[in-house]
Amino acid sequence: MRKLEIRDSLFRNAALLADVDKYRTMQSLWMSSCEATLGGCKRLARNVPWLNLEIINENENNDLMMERNEEDEREKVDRLYLTVVGARKNAPLCVTIL
């Protein structure tokens, strides 16, 4: 499987962080309206440096800090996009690249 899109799922951080080597074989993963949190996304970005992870929050302040705080584990992300292709340089303001 090269591209996967997941919507309205009960996937949580455990599913996102499990067996991260599977992302090497994928071109991209798009998740929206899932149960993944900002804390889980930050852990993934720290633990898997070869992975490009984008958080897309159009309705909130998008100034995400890499320091861990307690709210990160409760704050669900609107959408996330994973790719092994590399970080883009033209991301709009609603996108934070971890």
Biopython code that builds the backbone (N, CA, C, O; Angstrom):
import numpy as np
from Bio.PDB.StructureBuilder import StructureBuilder

atoms = [
    (1, "MET", "N", (0.843, -1.162, 0.000)),
    (1, "MET", "CA", (0.000, 0.000, 0.000)),
    (1, "MET", "C", (0.897, 1.237, 0.000)),
    (1, "MET", "O", (1.807, 1.344, 0.822)),
    (2, "ARG", "N", (0.650, 2.147, -0.897)),
    (2, "ARG", "CA", (1.473, 3.347, -1.010)),
    (2, "ARG", "C", (0.820, 4.563, -0.357)),
    (2, "ARG", "O", (1.497, 5.363, 0.288)),
    (3, "LYS", "N", (-0.490, 4.701, -0.522)),
    (3, "LYS", "CA", (-1.201, 5.846, 0.047)),
    (3, "LYS", "C", (-2.399, 5.330, 0.832)),
    (3, "LYS", "O", (-3.109, 4.425, 0.393)),
    (4, "LEU", "N", (-2.609, 5.923, 2.001)),
    (4, "LEU", "CA", (-3.729, 5.514, 2.842)),
    (4, "LEU", "C", (-4.393, 6.762, 3.395)),
    (4, "LEU", "O", (-3.718, 7.673, 3.876)),
    (5, "GLU", "N", (-5.715, 6.802, 3.324)),
    (5, "GLU", "CA", (-6.489, 7.899, 3.895)),
    (5, "GLU", "C", (-7.459, 7.310, 4.902)),
    (5, "GLU", "O", (-8.213, 6.393, 4.576)),
    (6, "ILE", "N", (-7.445, 7.827, 6.120)),
    (6, "ILE", "CA", (-8.302, 7.346, 7.199)),
    (6, "ILE", "C", (-9.133, 8.522, 7.692)),
    (6, "ILE", "O", (-8.598, 9.577, 8.033)),
    (7, "ARG", "N", (-10.455, 8.326, 7.726)),
    (7, "ARG", "CA", (-11.367, 9.371, 8.203)),
    (7, "ARG", "C", (-12.300, 8.796, 9.244)),
    (7, "ARG", "O", (-12.668, 7.622, 9.197)),
    (8, "ASP", "N", (-12.678, 9.649, 10.189)),
    (8, "ASP", "CA", (-13.689, 9.296, 11.193)),
    (8, "ASP", "C", (-13.416, 7.934, 11.808)),
    (8, "ASP", "O", (-14.277, 7.054, 11.798)),
    (9, "SER", "N", (-12.231, 7.766, 12.336)),
    (9, "SER", "CA", (-11.820, 6.490, 12.898)),
    (9, "SER", "C", (-11.556, 6.637, 14.390)),
    (9, "SER", "O", (-11.374, 7.745, 14.895)),
    (10, "LEU", "N", (-11.536, 5.535, 15.067)),
    (10, "LEU", "CA", (-11.216, 5.527, 16.491)),
    (10, "LEU", "C", (-9.723, 5.313, 16.729)),
    (10, "LEU", "O", (-9.313, 5.079, 17.866)),
    (11, "PHE", "N", (-8.904, 5.390, 15.681)),
    (11, "PHE", "CA", (-7.461, 5.237, 15.850)),
    (11, "PHE", "C", (-6.947, 6.266, 16.842)),
    (11, "PHE", "O", (-7.258, 7.454, 16.755)),
    (12, "ARG", "N", (-6.164, 5.786, 17.773)),
    (12, "ARG", "CA", (-5.571, 6.645, 18.795)),
    (12, "ARG", "C", (-4.063, 6.639, 18.636)),
    (12, "ARG", "O", (-3.530, 6.114, 17.658)),
    (13, "ASN", "N", (-3.392, 7.222, 19.596)),
    (13, "ASN", "CA", (-1.934, 7.311, 19.558)),
    (13, "ASN", "C", (-1.267, 5.944, 19.455)),
    (13, "ASN", "O", (-0.266, 5.800, 18.753)),
    (14, "ALA", "N", (-1.805, 4.940, 20.143)),
    (14, "ALA", "CA", (-1.191, 3.609, 20.123)),
    (14, "ALA", "C", (-1.111, 3.070, 18.695)),
    (14, "ALA", "O", (-0.096, 2.491, 18.307)),
    (15, "ALA", "N", (-2.165, 3.253, 17.919)),
    (15, "ALA", "CA", (-2.155, 2.791, 16.526)),
    (15, "ALA", "C", (-1.190, 3.611, 15.684)),
    (15, "ALA", "O", (-0.523, 3.069, 14.803)),
    (16, "LEU", "N", (-1.110, 4.903, 15.945)),
    (16, "LEU", "CA", (-0.210, 5.787, 15.196)),
    (16, "LEU", "C", (1.252, 5.438, 15.464)),
    (16, "LEU", "O", (2.082, 5.491, 14.556)),
    (17, "LEU", "N", (1.567, 5.082, 16.710)),
    (17, "LEU", "CA", (2.946, 4.831, 17.124)),
    (17, "LEU", "C", (3.384, 3.375, 16.982)),
    (17, "LEU", "O", (4.572, 3.080, 17.114)),
    (18, "ALA", "N", (2.464, 2.473, 16.720)),
    (18, "ALA", "CA", (2.800, 1.047, 16.621)),
    (18, "ALA", "C", (3.512, 0.739, 15.311)),
    (18, "ALA", "O", (3.080, 1.170, 14.242)),
    (19, "ASP", "N", (4.598, -0.003, 15.402)),
    (19, "ASP", "CA", (5.335, -0.490, 14.231)),
    (19, "ASP", "C", (5.588, 0.627, 13.212)),
    (19, "ASP", "O", (5.114, 0.563, 12.078)),
    (20, "VAL", "N", (6.333, 1.640, 13.628)),
    (20, "VAL", "CA", (6.555, 2.812, 12.784)),
    (20, "VAL", "C", (7.353, 2.502, 11.521)),
    (20, "VAL", "O", (7.357, 3.310, 10.592)),
    (21, "ASP", "N", (8.023, 1.361, 11.464)),
    (21, "ASP", "CA", (8.764, 1.021, 10.245)),
    (21, "ASP", "C", (7.839, 0.799, 9.053)),
    (21, "ASP", "O", (8.291, 0.847, 7.909)),
    (22, "LYS", "N", (6.557, 0.559, 9.300)),
    (22, "LYS", "CA", (5.603, 0.388, 8.189)),
    (22, "LYS", "C", (5.487, 1.664, 7.356)),
    (22, "LYS", "O", (5.133, 1.605, 6.179)),
    (23, "TYR", "N", (5.784, 2.815, 7.959)),
    (23, "TYR", "CA", (5.699, 4.077, 7.217)),
    (23, "TYR", "C", (6.767, 4.177, 6.131)),
    (23, "TYR", "O", (6.600, 4.933, 5.174)),
    (24, "ARG", "N", (7.851, 3.432, 6.261)),
    (24, "ARG", "CA", (8.917, 3.455, 5.237)),
    (24, "ARG", "C", (8.412, 2.981, 3.879)),
    (24, "ARG", "O", (8.895, 3.435, 2.841)),
    (25, "THR", "N", (7.453, 2.079, 3.883)),
    (25, "THR", "CA", (6.957, 1.514, 2.629)),
    (25, "THR", "C", (5.790, 2.306, 2.039)),
    (25, "THR", "O", (5.337, 2.018, 0.931)),
    (26, "MET", "N", (5.312, 3.294, 2.775)),
    (26, "MET", "CA", (4.171, 4.084, 2.315)),
    (26, "MET", "C", (4.646, 5.412, 1.749)),
    (26, "MET", "O", (5.640, 5.971, 2.213)),
    (27, "GLN", "N", (3.964, 5.898, 0.783)),
    (27, "GLN", "CA", (4.248, 7.235, 0.264)),
    (27, "GLN", "C", (3.608, 8.283, 1.162)),
    (27, "GLN", "O", (4.217, 9.316, 1.441)),
    (28, "SER", "N", (2.370, 8.024, 1.621)),
    (28, "SER", "CA", (1.704, 8.993, 2.476)),
    (28, "SER", "C", (0.580, 8.352, 3.285)),
    (28, "SER", "O", (0.014, 7.326, 2.907)),
    (29, "LEU", "N", (0.281, 8.992, 4.405)),
    (29, "LEU", "CA", (-0.846, 8.629, 5.264)),
    (29, "LEU", "C", (-1.552, 9.922, 5.637)),
    (29, "LEU", "O", (-0.921, 10.862, 6.121)),
    (30, "TRP", "N", (-2.848, 9.971, 5.414)),
    (30, "TRP", "CA", (-3.677, 11.131, 5.744)),
    (30, "TRP", "C", (-4.707, 10.660, 6.758)),
    (30, "TRP", "O", (-5.434, 9.701, 6.499)),
    (31, "MET", "N", (-4.781, 11.322, 7.907)),
    (31, "MET", "CA", (-5.774, 10.982, 8.928)),
    (31, "MET", "C", (-6.558, 12.240, 9.283)),
    (31, "MET", "O", (-5.971, 13.290, 9.544)),
    (32, "SER", "N", (-7.877, 12.133, 9.294)),
    (32, "SER", "CA", (-8.721, 13.252, 9.702)),
    (32, "SER", "C", (-9.859, 12.725, 10.569)),
    (32, "SER", "O", (-10.342, 11.608, 10.386)),
    (33, "SER", "N", (-10.267, 13.554, 11.509)),
    (33, "SER", "CA", (-11.348, 13.208, 12.439)),
    (33, "SER", "C", (-11.077, 11.892, 13.149)),
    (33, "SER", "O", (-11.962, 11.046, 13.273)),
    (34, "CYS", "N", (-9.855, 11.731, 13.607)),
    (34, "CYS", "CA", (-9.471, 10.535, 14.353)),
    (34, "CYS", "C", (-9.222, 10.918, 15.809)),
    (34, "CYS", "O", (-9.497, 12.048, 16.210)),
    (35, "GLU", "N", (-8.716, 10.005, 16.579)),
    (35, "GLU", "CA", (-8.503, 10.234, 18.004)),
    (35, "GLU", "C", (-7.036, 10.486, 18.344)),
    (35, "GLU", "O", (-6.681, 10.479, 19.522)),
    (36, "ALA", "N", (-6.185, 10.705, 17.365)),
    (36, "ALA", "CA", (-4.770, 10.974, 17.627)),
    (36, "ALA", "C", (-4.631, 12.349, 18.280)),
    (36, "ALA", "O", (-5.357, 13.284, 17.944)),
    (37, "THR", "N", (-3.686, 12.457, 19.220)),
    (37, "THR", "CA", (-3.495, 13.717, 19.931)),
    (37, "THR", "C", (-2.201, 14.391, 19.499)),
    (37, "THR", "O", (-1.341, 13.783, 18.862)),
    (38, "LEU", "N", (-2.090, 15.645, 19.860)),
    (38, "LEU", "CA", (-0.884, 16.399, 19.582)),
    (38, "LEU", "C", (0.325, 15.746, 20.250)),
    (38, "LEU", "O", (1.410, 15.705, 19.671)),
    (39, "GLY", "N", (0.136, 15.237, 21.467)),
    (39, "GLY", "CA", (1.226, 14.560, 22.173)),
    (39, "GLY", "C", (1.721, 13.334, 21.431)),
    (39, "GLY", "O", (2.928, 13.108, 21.347)),
    (40, "GLY", "N", (0.810, 12.541, 20.893)),
    (40, "GLY", "CA", (1.197, 11.360, 20.120)),
    (40, "GLY", "C", (1.943, 11.736, 18.858)),
    (40, "GLY", "O", (2.910, 11.072, 18.482)),
    (41, "CYS", "N", (1.498, 12.803, 18.198)),
    (41, "CYS", "CA", (2.177, 13.270, 16.982)),
    (41, "CYS", "C", (3.575, 13.781, 17.295)),
    (41, "CYS", "O", (4.513, 13.523, 16.541)),
    (42, "LYS", "N", (3.724, 14.503, 18.401)),
    (42, "LYS", "CA", (5.047, 14.994, 18.796)),
    (42, "LYS", "C", (5.994, 13.838, 19.117)),
    (42, "LYS", "O", (7.168, 13.882, 18.751)),
    (43, "ARG", "N", (5.491, 12.800, 19.803)),
    (43, "ARG", "CA", (6.325, 11.620, 20.098)),
    (43, "ARG", "C", (6.764, 10.937, 18.813)),
    (43, "ARG", "O", (7.922, 10.541, 18.683)),
    (44, "LEU", "N", (5.851, 10.798, 17.868)),
    (44, "LEU", "CA", (6.188, 10.179, 16.592)),
    (44, "LEU", "C", (7.262, 10.988, 15.865)),
    (44, "LEU", "O", (8.217, 10.419, 15.336)),
    (45, "ALA", "N", (7.110, 12.307, 15.838)),
    (45, "ALA", "CA", (8.086, 13.166, 15.160)),
    (45, "ALA", "C", (9.462, 13.075, 15.820)),
    (45, "ALA", "O", (10.476, 13.081, 15.122)),
    (46, "ARG", "N", (9.515, 12.992, 17.141)),
    (46, "ARG", "CA", (10.801, 12.875, 17.842)),
    (46, "ARG", "C", (11.443, 11.511, 17.635)),
    (46, "ARG", "O", (12.660, 11.414, 17.472)),
    (47, "ASN", "N", (10.636, 10.462, 17.641)),
    (47, "ASN", "CA", (11.161, 9.099, 17.571)),
    (47, "ASN", "C", (11.493, 8.632, 16.159)),
    (47, "ASN", "O", (12.277, 7.698, 15.988)),
    (48, "VAL", "N", (10.909, 9.265, 15.147)),
    (48, "VAL", "CA", (11.103, 8.841, 13.759)),
    (48, "VAL", "C", (11.521, 10.065, 12.931)),
    (48, "VAL", "O", (10.697, 10.644, 12.223)),
    (49, "PRO", "N", (12.806, 10.459, 13.021)),
    (49, "PRO", "CA", (13.240, 11.703, 12.378)),
    (49, "PRO", "C", (13.195, 11.684, 10.853)),
    (49, "PRO", "O", (13.184, 12.750, 10.238)),
    (50, "TRP", "N", (13.170, 10.518, 10.228)),
    (50, "TRP", "CA", (13.129, 10.443, 8.760)),
    (50, "TRP", "C", (11.726, 10.658, 8.215)),
    (50, "TRP", "O", (11.540, 10.733, 7.001)),
    (51, "LEU", "N", (10.737, 10.757, 9.097)),
    (51, "LEU", "CA", (9.341, 10.906, 8.696)),
    (51, "LEU", "C", (8.950, 12.379, 8.722)),
    (51, "LEU", "O", (9.259, 13.085, 9.682)),
    (52, "ASN", "N", (8.282, 12.842, 7.689)),
    (52, "ASN", "CA", (7.738, 14.199, 7.662)),
    (52, "ASN", "C", (6.308, 14.128, 8.185)),
    (52, "ASN", "O", (5.476, 13.403, 7.640)),
    (53, "LEU", "N", (6.030, 14.876, 9.234)),
    (53, "LEU", "CA", (4.712, 14.861, 9.849)),
    (53, "LEU", "C", (4.167, 16.288, 9.878)),
    (53, "LEU", "O", (4.800, 17.198, 10.415)),
    (54, "GLU", "N", (2.997, 16.463, 9.298)),
    (54, "GLU", "CA", (2.342, 17.767, 9.260)),
    (54, "GLU", "C", (1.042, 17.705, 10.036)),
    (54, "GLU", "O", (0.245, 16.781, 9.869)),
    (55, "ILE", "N", (0.837, 18.698, 10.887)),
    (55, "ILE", "CA", (-0.415, 18.848, 11.630)),
    (55, "ILE", "C", (-1.177, 20.007, 10.986)),
    (55, "ILE", "O", (-0.627, 21.089, 10.782)),
    (56, "ILE", "N", (-2.440, 19.766, 10.673)),
    (56, "ILE", "CA", (-3.254, 20.776, 10.008)),
    (56, "ILE", "C", (-4.418, 21.135, 10.925)),
    (56, "ILE", "O", (-5.330, 20.333, 11.128)),
    (57, "ASN", "N", (-4.381, 22.337, 11.473)),
    (57, "ASN", "CA", (-5.433, 22.857, 12.346)),
    (57, "ASN", "C", (-5.867, 24.200, 11.779)),
    (57, "ASN", "O", (-5.169, 25.200, 11.950)),
    (58, "GLU", "N", (-6.980, 24.232, 11.124)),
    (58, "GLU", "CA", (-7.430, 25.469, 10.494)),
    (58, "GLU", "C", (-8.212, 26.367, 11.434)),
    (58, "GLU", "O", (-8.361, 27.557, 11.155)),
    (59, "ASN", "N", (-8.715, 25.837, 12.533)),
    (59, "ASN", "CA", (-9.605, 26.617, 13.382)),
    (59, "ASN", "C", (-8.973, 27.114, 14.673)),
    (59, "ASN", "O", (-9.645, 27.787, 15.454)),
    (60, "GLU", "N", (-7.707, 26.807, 14.925)),
    (60, "GLU", "CA", (-7.095, 27.160, 16.189)),
    (60, "GLU", "C", (-5.772, 27.849, 15.973)),
    (60, "GLU", "O", (-5.262, 27.907, 14.854)),
    (61, "ASN", "N", (-5.213, 28.377, 17.057)),
    (61, "ASN", "CA", (-3.873, 28.924, 17.019)),
    (61, "ASN", "C", (-2.926, 27.794, 16.651)),
    (61, "ASN", "O", (-2.912, 26.756, 17.312)),
    (62, "ASN", "N", (-2.155, 27.981, 15.627)),
    (62, "ASN", "CA", (-1.332, 26.901, 15.109)),
    (62, "ASN", "C", (0.110, 26.964, 15.599)),
    (62, "ASN", "O", (0.990, 26.347, 14.998)),
    (63, "ASP", "N", (0.365, 27.689, 16.669)),
    (63, "ASP", "CA", (1.712, 27.814, 17.215)),
    (63, "ASP", "C", (1.969, 26.644, 18.156)),
    (63, "ASP", "O", (1.784, 26.771, 19.366)),
    (64, "LEU", "N", (2.393, 25.510, 17.614)),
    (64, "LEU", "CA", (2.619, 24.298, 18.397)),
    (64, "LEU", "C", (4.062, 24.241, 18.864)),
    (64, "LEU", "O", (4.987, 24.329, 18.056)),
    (65, "MET", "N", (4.250, 24.097, 20.144)),
    (65, "MET", "CA", (5.600, 24.009, 20.689)),
    (65, "MET", "C", (6.007, 22.545, 20.780)),
    (65, "MET", "O", (5.171, 21.675, 21.023)),
    (66, "MET", "N", (7.307, 22.276, 20.582)),
    (66, "MET", "CA", (7.791, 20.901, 20.656)),
    (66, "MET", "C", (7.972, 20.426, 22.098)),
    (66, "MET", "O", (8.120, 19.226, 22.330)),
    (67, "GLU", "N", (7.963, 21.345, 23.076)),
    (67, "GLU", "CA", (8.051, 20.892, 24.453)),
    (67, "GLU", "C", (6.768, 20.159, 24.804)),
    (67, "GLU", "O", (5.689, 20.509, 24.328)),
    (68, "ARG", "N", (6.893, 19.160, 25.623)),
    (68, "ARG", "CA", (5.727, 18.385, 26.020)),
    (68, "ARG", "C", (5.002, 19.090, 27.154)),
    (68, "ARG", "O", (5.625, 19.582, 28.095)),
    (69, "ASN", "N", (3.693, 19.134, 27.054)),
    (69, "ASN", "CA", (2.902, 19.627, 28.174)),
    (69, "ASN", "C", (1.677, 18.750, 28.340)),
    (69, "ASN", "O", (1.354, 17.947, 27.464)),
    (70, "GLU", "N", (1.000, 18.904, 29.456)),
    (70, "GLU", "CA", (-0.106, 18.009, 29.806)),
    (70, "GLU", "C", (-1.273, 18.097, 28.824)),
    (70, "GLU", "O", (-1.943, 17.096, 28.572)),
    (71, "GLU", "N", (-1.520, 19.274, 28.272)),
    (71, "GLU", "CA", (-2.648, 19.418, 27.344)),
    (71, "GLU", "C", (-2.436, 18.653, 26.044)),
    (71, "GLU", "O", (-3.403, 18.295, 25.371)),
    (72, "ASP", "N", (-1.169, 18.397, 25.683)),
    (72, "ASP", "CA", (-0.887, 17.692, 24.425)),
    (72, "ASP", "C", (-1.576, 16.338, 24.337)),
    (72, "ASP", "O", (-1.979, 15.916, 23.253)),
    (73, "GLU", "N", (-1.715, 15.657, 25.464)),
    (73, "GLU", "CA", (-2.312, 14.322, 25.458)),
    (73, "GLU", "C", (-3.830, 14.371, 25.341)),
    (73, "GLU", "O", (-4.458, 13.352, 25.054)),
    (74, "ARG", "N", (-4.416, 15.518, 25.555)),
    (74, "ARG", "CA", (-5.875, 15.660, 25.434)),
    (74, "ARG", "C", (-6.285, 16.365, 24.150)),
    (74, "ARG", "O", (-7.419, 16.216, 23.694)),
    (75, "GLU", "N", (-5.380, 17.126, 23.571)),
    (75, "GLU", "CA", (-5.704, 17.924, 22.390)),
    (75, "GLU", "C", (-5.636, 17.077, 21.120)),
    (75, "GLU", "O", (-4.554, 16.687, 20.680)),
    (76, "LYS", "N", (-6.793, 16.800, 20.544)),
    (76, "LYS", "CA", (-6.849, 16.023, 19.305)),
    (76, "LYS", "C", (-6.458, 16.910, 18.130)),
    (76, "LYS", "O", (-6.766, 18.102, 18.110)),
    (77, "VAL", "N", (-5.785, 16.327, 17.165)),
    (77, "VAL", "CA", (-5.419, 17.081, 15.969)),
    (77, "VAL", "C", (-6.557, 16.972, 14.957)),
    (77, "VAL", "O", (-7.212, 15.935, 14.858)),
    (78, "ASP", "N", (-6.786, 18.048, 14.209)),
    (78, "ASP", "CA", (-7.839, 18.026, 13.183)),
    (78, "ASP", "C", (-7.483, 17.020, 12.094)),
    (78, "ASP", "O", (-8.251, 16.111, 11.779)),
    (79, "ARG", "N", (-6.297, 17.211, 11.532)),
    (79, "ARG", "CA", (-5.814, 16.345, 10.458)),
    (79, "ARG", "C", (-4.305, 16.202, 10.586)),
    (79, "ARG", "O", (-3.619, 17.098, 11.078)),
    (80, "LEU", "N", (-3.807, 15.068, 10.138)),
    (80, "LEU", "CA", (-2.365, 14.906, 10.069)),
    (80, "LEU", "C", (-1.999, 14.218, 8.767)),
    (80, "LEU", "O", (-2.761, 13.426, 8.214)),
    (81, "TYR", "N", (-0.820, 14.545, 8.306)),
    (81, "TYR", "CA", (-0.323, 14.023, 7.035)),
    (81, "TYR", "C", (1.106, 13.548, 7.266)),
    (81, "TYR", "O", (1.959, 14.315, 7.714)),
    (82, "LEU", "N", (1.358, 12.293, 6.960)),
    (82, "LEU", "CA", (2.688, 11.708, 7.090)),
    (82, "LEU", "C", (3.216, 11.379, 5.711)),
    (82, "LEU", "O", (2.479, 10.885, 4.857)),
    (83, "THR", "N", (4.483, 11.649, 5.496)),
    (83, "THR", "CA", (5.113, 11.279, 4.234)),
    (83, "THR", "C", (6.598, 11.057, 4.457)),
    (83, "THR", "O", (7.196, 11.638, 5.363)),
    (84, "VAL", "N", (7.182, 10.220, 3.633)),
    (84, "VAL", "CA", (8.629, 10.004, 3.694)),
    (84, "VAL", "C", (9.327, 10.819, 2.610)),
    (84, "VAL", "O", (10.551, 10.767, 2.486)),
    (85, "VAL", "N", (8.565, 11.563, 1.832)),
    (85, "VAL", "CA", (9.106, 12.320, 0.712)),
    (85, "VAL", "C", (9.965, 13.487, 1.191)),
    (85, "VAL", "O", (10.961, 13.810, 0.544)),
    (86, "GLY", "N", (9.615, 14.119, 2.287)),
    (86, "GLY", "CA", (10.366, 15.260, 2.806)),
    (86, "GLY", "C", (9.453, 16.427, 3.067)),
    (86, "GLY", "O", (8.334, 16.488, 2.558)),
    (87, "ALA", "N", (9.941, 17.356, 3.866)),
    (87, "ALA", "CA", (9.137, 18.517, 4.249)),
    (87, "ALA", "C", (8.996, 19.482, 3.086)),
    (87, "ALA", "O", (9.927, 19.687, 2.308)),
    (88, "ARG", "N", (7.828, 20.063, 2.986)),
    (88, "ARG", "CA", (7.613, 21.058, 1.944)),
    (88, "ARG", "C", (7.978, 22.446, 2.473)),
    (88, "ARG", "O", (7.961, 22.697, 3.678)),
    (89, "LYS", "N", (8.298, 23.309, 1.567)),
    (89, "LYS", "CA", (8.738, 24.656, 1.938)),
    (89, "LYS", "C", (7.627, 25.694, 1.776)),
    (89, "LYS", "O", (7.793, 26.846, 2.178)),
    (90, "ASN", "N", (6.501, 25.298, 1.192)),
    (90, "ASN", "CA", (5.427, 26.245, 0.898)),
    (90, "ASN", "C", (4.162, 25.966, 1.719)),
    (90, "ASN", "O", (3.053, 26.154, 1.220)),
    (91, "ALA", "N", (4.315, 25.525, 2.952)),
    (91, "ALA", "CA", (3.148, 25.180, 3.774)),
    (91, "ALA", "C", (2.364, 26.432, 4.169)),
    (91, "ALA", "O", (2.962, 27.444, 4.534)),
    (92, "PRO", "N", (1.038, 26.376, 4.100)),
    (92, "PRO", "CA", (0.239, 27.513, 4.551)),
    (92, "PRO", "C", (0.325, 27.657, 6.077)),
    (92, "PRO", "O", (0.837, 26.766, 6.754)),
    (93, "LEU", "N", (-0.167, 28.758, 6.608)),
    (93, "LEU", "CA", (-0.065, 29.046, 8.035)),
    (93, "LEU", "C", (-0.791, 28.030, 8.912)),
    (93, "LEU", "O", (-0.433, 27.863, 10.078)),
    (94, "CYS", "N", (-1.797, 27.351, 8.378)),
    (94, "CYS", "CA", (-2.545, 26.389, 9.172)),
    (94, "CYS", "C", (-1.794, 25.060, 9.332)),
    (94, "CYS", "O", (-2.273, 24.169, 10.032)),
    (95, "VAL", "N", (-0.650, 24.918, 8.706)),
    (95, "VAL", "CA", (0.128, 23.681, 8.758)),
    (95, "VAL", "C", (1.372, 23.880, 9.620)),
    (95, "VAL", "O", (2.139, 24.823, 9.427)),
    (96, "THR", "N", (1.551, 22.972, 10.570)),
    (96, "THR", "CA", (2.772, 22.939, 11.369)),
    (96, "THR", "C", (3.516, 21.666, 11.022)),
    (96, "THR", "O", (2.952, 20.574, 11.095)),
    (97, "ILE", "N", (4.772, 21.796, 10.646)),
    (97, "ILE", "CA", (5.589, 20.637, 10.320)),
    (97, "ILE", "C", (6.400, 20.293, 11.553)),
    (97, "ILE", "O", (7.217, 21.091, 12.014)),
    (98, "LEU", "N", (6.170, 19.090, 12.088)),
    (98, "LEU", "CA", (6.890, 18.655, 13.289)),
    (98, "LEU", "C", (8.197, 17.998, 12.913)),
    (98, "LEU", "O", (8.945, 17.566, 13.790)),
]
sb = StructureBuilder()
sb.init_structure("model")
sb.init_model(0)
sb.init_chain("A")
sb.init_seg("    ")
for serial, (resi, resn, name, xyz) in enumerate(atoms, 1):
    if name == "N":
        sb.init_residue(resn, " ", resi, " ")
    sb.init_atom(name, np.array(xyz, "f"), 0.0, 1.0, " ", f" {name:<3s}", serial, name[0])
structure = sb.get_structure()
